[in-house]
Amino acid sequence: MKALAWLLPGRDRELAATRYAGRESASDRAARLRREQHHRRGATRAARAGQAWAANGQ
């Protein structure tokens, strides 16, 4: 049974504080990737709009 001790509930906070300290959580990583992707899409759209505006002699 000792081999399955890691399955027992109640150790989440302890593991988070020790084993996973300093690591980015899955939810934090997903949020960061969403922000970065949103920024890349917005920057690309703005660059294309600027090029179109310059091409029209504006």
N, C-alpha and C positions, 0 to 999 in steps of 0.2 A: 504494500500500500504506500510505502514511502516514495516509490518511484512516481506515483501519481499525485503527490502532495501539491505540486504546482497547479493542479486543477481545482483545488479547494478555494472557495470564495473568500473574499475579505482581505486579500493581499495586494489589491490593485494599487493602492496608494503607496505601499511599501516598495513594490516593484518600480513604480513610476519614479520614486525618489532615489532609488539606488541603481537598478539595472539600466533604466532608460534615461537617467539624468543627462541633460545636455543634448539629447536627441530631439529632433523636430517631430512632433506628433503627426499622425496621418491626417487629421483634420486641419492642422496648421499648414501642412504641405499642400493639401488640396486647395485651401484658400489662397495660398501664395501663388500656386500655378494658375488659378483662375484670374487673379489680379494681373499676373504677368501676361497671360494670353489676351486679356481685355486691353491692356496697354498696347501690346503689339498690334492688335487689330485696329485700334484707334489711331495709332501713329501711322500705320500704313494708309488708312483712309485719308488722313489729313495730308499726307505727302502726295497722294494721288490727286486730291482736290487742289492742292497748290500747283501741281504740274499742269492740270487742266486749266486753271485760272491763268497761269503764265503763258500757256500755249495760245490762249484766246487774245493775247495782247492787252490784258487788263492791267 
